[in-house]
């Protein structure tokens, strides 16, 4: 099956499926340390690969363009909030298309979600934790479009809720949208509390946020205020401003071998050998990626990169990704066999791709890079480093990379750090 660009653009965000969760850690409880809070994370069996080891083409549909659409929405918010155009703004390429320690669960390596509490008295909700966006939204009490199965946030039942008298709307490629009213209320994540936190109560969810495709109730962004649709401090920024954290950092460890965790207010689980690189443009967690290596040899030079837990793949521009795969023996352009932007590599010789930050190269395990065989009996496997004609000035580095390292998001010093998994 071949996915044309038109089909991919029309695909819905967060394409996922419902299958049983598989725990990679037996302890889902909060673990307090002297420096922060560690929260165990759960993940599912791989979403893009079936039990037969073949790629799930239907599941892969739309992943690239959904991620690029999210970036463009952030660029538009950046310009509204700051009065300046973001240096990596893709211009009108997407405008005409209108594409729009807490216990976490990895929904088939597509999104990471867990429980928060909102309101007084506090009510539990599940949210996708996303470092590539900045806002919190939940279904509101009057939401009757694609909200079935999600738990609704009812501001009238919270004594601390206040109406901000503002609306919000996020548009997606199929013409649908998430829209609703803005409120402020108390938000708690494992004892860390933000008072008067801005959030959205949706009156409508897009099709991509229906329960079968998006299991959590809502979404919580962990990027900066500059790309907030609300132009209000995001939840973690509020924790810092309200002195809820010991340190202004949070750390992801996304790995099945050691048990996955999110650490709030500390980077202790990343160890002492953390390599940091500064945020070059505040808004996204955007840094300079100094080089890309294929099997230990430099294939590409410096590229701007956005570190995004809400994106599965590594997504680069067409020219550089083509150049990278030209240095990989047996690599093939799979635009006509898998979908636009995809490449295959020999299943018996999946390359080791390494990304360099702060002078240190971090390797991606070939088993993680490999999404699965193209078809039964094929010797070609699909790689999770893909290209997009829309990405011209930056790459998106998703959890295909983050699953190989500890990732420290240092809000206080405006930098991102990486350390090897031990």
N, C-alpha and C positions, 0 to 999 in steps of 0.2 A: 504494500500500500504506500502510495506517495502522497504527502501532504503539501498542497500548493500553498503559496504565500497567502492567498485570499482565505483559505480554510483556516490556516494557522492564526491569522489576525482575528478571525471571528470566534476563535475558541475562547472558552470561558476561563477566568482566573482560577488558580488553585485546583486544577483538575486532579481529583483524588477518587479513591474507591473505598468501600467499606469492607474490611476484612479484619480478623481477630488481632488484637494487640499482642505483642510478644515482649515480655519484660526482659531488660538486660541488667536490671539491678533489683535486688530483693528488698531494698529499703527505700520506700518512697517518702519517708518522713523527713522533715526539716532537720538539718544537722548544724548546730550552732558552733562557731569557732570564736576564738578571741578577736579575729579580724573581720569576720563576715558570716554570711549564712550560705551554707551549701544545700542545694536542692537536687535530689535524684531525678533523672530524666529517663523516660521510656521511649522505645522506638518500635516501629513495625517492621515486618518483613519487607524487603525491597519492593517498592511500588512499580518501578519501571521494568522489572524482570519477573517473569512467571516462574512457577515451580519447575518448569522444564529448562530454565536458563535462557529462554528466548526473550527478546525485548517485547515490552507491551506498547505497541505503537499507538494505540488509542490513549494510553496514559501519558505518553510523551507529547501528544498533540497540544500545541499552544504554549508550551512552557517558555520558549524563548521570547515570544512576543508579549506574553503576560508580564514577564520581568522587565522588559524594555518599557512597557506602558506604565508600570509603577514608577520607574525612574523619571519618565516625562512628567507625570503628575507632580512629583516632588520638585522638578525644575520650575514648573509653573507656580507652585506654592512659594518657592524661593523668591521668584521675581515679585510676586504680590507682597510678600512679607518684608523684603529688603529694598525693593525699588530698583534692584540691579538684576541683570540677567546672569544666571549661573554659567560659569565658564564652560561647562560640559553640556549645556543645553543643546538638544538636537534640533532646535528650530521648529519648522513647520512639518517635519516628517510625520509626526504622530497627530498633530492638531486636526488635520482633515479627517483622520480615521476615528477620532474620539475613543481611543483605547484607554480605555482607562487602566539562698539555695531553696523555689516553688517547684512542685512536681510537674515536669513537662512530659509530653508524649510527642514522638516524632511520627507524624502520619505519613508513613511510607516514604521517608526522606523527602517530603514535599514541604512540610511546615512543622514547627515545634510549638506545642501548646500545653497549657497547664492552668491551674486554678488561681483566681484572684478573688477578692471580696470587695463589693461596692455597696455604699449606702449605710444608713443607720436605722435599724440594726443591720449589720453586714450580711449580705447575701453572696453565695458562691456562684461564680461564673467561670467558664473556661475561655481562654483567649489564645490566639496565635501570637507568639513573641517574635517580633520582626525588626531586625536592626536596619532594614531598608525603608522604614516609614516612621512616622512620629506621633500618630494619634491613636486614641483609644475609642472604639465604638462597640456597642452592643445592640441587640434588637430592642426596640421600644415596645410599650404595651399595645400600641395600635398597629404594629407591623403584621401584615397578613399576606405579604408577597415574599415567598421563599424563606419565611422565618419558622415554619412548622418544625418542631423538634428542638429548636433552640430555646434556651431559657431567656425570658424577656426581663429587661431592666425597667422597673416602674418607678419613675421619680416621685410619684405621689405617695409611695409607701416608704420613702426615706425622709427622715426629719432633717437631714443635712443637705438635701438636694435643692439646688437653685437653678431656675431657668435663665439661660444666658441670652434668650431672645434672639438667637441666631440660628440659621440653618446650615447644613453641609450637604455636599453631593459629590460622589466619586463615580465617574462614568467608565464603562467597560466596552470592549470591542463588539459585543453583540447588541449594543444600544441600550442595555439595561444599566442600572446604577444602584449604589447604596446611598440613600439619602435620609435625612431626618433632622432632628432638633438637637442643639447643643445645650448641655447642662454642666454644672459643677457639683461635685459630691466627694465624699470620702472614698479613697481607693487604698486597699491594703493588700500587700503581697507578703505572706508569711511574717506578719508582725511589723513590717515596714509600712508606715501610713502616710498618705498624702491627703491633706485637707484642701478642700475647694479645687479638686482636680477637674480640669475640663475633659469632658467626654461626650460622645454622641449617642443619642437614643434613636436608632433607625426606624423610620416609618416604612421603609422598603429595602429589601436585600436584592442584590443582583442574583441571577440564576447560579452563578459560580459559588455563591455563599449558601446555597441550599444544603440541608443537613447531610445528604448523601455524598456531597462533594466537599464540604467544609465542616468537619465534625465539631470544632469549638463553637462557642456561642458568638464570639467576636474577635477583634484583633487589637493588639497593644503594640504600638511602635516604640522603638528604642533609639531612634536617631535624634537629631537636633531640632530645635524649635524653628529654625529657618525654613524647613520643608513641611511644617505643620499646616494642614488645611485650616485648623482653628487659629493659627498664629498664637498658640498658647504653650507654656512649658509642658513637654512630654512627662510621662509618669516618673521615669528615673531621674530626670532633671529636677522634678518636684521633690523627690526623696532627698536629693543632695541639698537643694535650697532650704528644705525644712529640717536639715540636720538629722536625717533618719539613718544615714549610712556612716560607718566609720571612715571609709574611703570612698571617693567619687569614682568608683570603677565597678564593672561587672564582668564576669568571665564565663565563657562557654567551654565545656568539654563535651564534644559530640562523638562518642565512640562506643561501639558495642563490646569491645574487648575488656575495657576497664570499668564500664558503667558510666553513663553520661550524667553530667551535672551542670547546673547553672549556679554560679556563686555571685551573690549580690553584696556589694560593699567591700570586696576584697579581690585580690589576684593570687591568693596564697596557693591555690591548687595548680597554678601555672608554674610554681617553683621560682627559683632565683635566676634561671637562665632565660629570661624573657628578652627578646629582641624587639625594640620599639621603633616605630616610624611615625612621624607627625601627620596629623590630619592636614591636608593641603587646602581644602575648601570646606569650611564648616557648614553642615547641612546634612549630607550623608557622612558615613564613616569612610571618607575618601582619602586615599594615600597614594604615594608613588610606589609602584611595583618596578623594581630596578631591572629585572630581566626574567625571561622564561627559558628554562633549560629542557631539552629532550634527551633523555638517557645520559645526563651529565654534561651535555654540550650546549653552549649558549645558542639559542635559536632566535630570540627577540631581545631588544633593548628595553629602555624604560617606557612604561605605560601607566597612565593614571588608572587606579582601581578602586571600586566601591566594595567594601566588605559587607555582605548581605546574608544574614541567616535565613531570610525569607525567600532566597533563590536557591534552587538545588544545583544547577549547573555552574560552570565557569563560562561566561559569555563574552566573546571578544569581537573585534571588528573583522570584516571579511578578509581584508588584505593580510593582516598579521596572522590570523588563524590559518589561512591558506599557506603562508610562509612557514609556520610552525610544522604543519603536517607534511610539508615538502621535505622536512628533515627527518621524518619518521619512516623507516623502511616498511613498505607494504600498506601505508595509509591511503585511503581513497575518499574522494568526495562522494557523500551518500545522499546528495540532494534529490536524485531521481529514485532512490530505493528506500530511503527512510523518511526524509523530510528536509526542507530547506534549512541549511546551517549545520547539518549533521555530517560527521565523518566516521569512517570505520577504520579499525586497525586489526592486524592479524591476532586472532584469539590466542595463539601460542606465543605471541611476542608483543603483548600490550606494553607500550612504552612507560617509562617513569618520567612524568612531567614534574618539574620543580619550579616554584615561584620564589623570587628573591625579594625580600623586604629588609631594610635596614642593614644591608650587607650580608645577610645570611639566607641561604636557599633552603626551602622546606619542600620535601618530596611528597607527591600524591601517590598513595599506594595504587599499583596497577589494578588490584581487585576492586578498589573504589571507583577508579576512573572508568572501568569496564561496566557498561550498562547491560550487556548481554548480547547473545548471538542475534544476527539479523534474521535468520530463519533456521529451521531444522537442517542439520548437516552442513551449514555454512561455516567457513573458516574465518569469517569476518565478524568482528564484534564492534558495537557502537560505543564511541567514546563520549564521555560527559563534558568535554570541553568543546563548545560549539561556537558558531559565528552568527552574527546578525548584521545586516546591512545598515541598521539604524545606529548601532554602536560605532561611532567614528572616532571619538576622542577619549574613550574610557572603556574599561572592562568591568564586568560584574563578577566578583569572586564569591561564589556561594558555598553551601555546606559540603560540596564535593571536596573542596580544599579544607574547610573548617573541621572536617571529621578526621584530619590527619594531625591536628595541632591543638594546643590550648590557645584560645583567642581572648585577649584582654582588651576590653573597650574602656579606655581611661578617659572618662568625661572631664575630670579635673584638669588634666594636662593636655587634653585634646590630642590624643595619640592612640594608636592601635598596636598591641604587642602580640607576639607569637612565641610559643615555646614548644619543643618536641614533646610528644606523648611519651610517658615512661612506662 
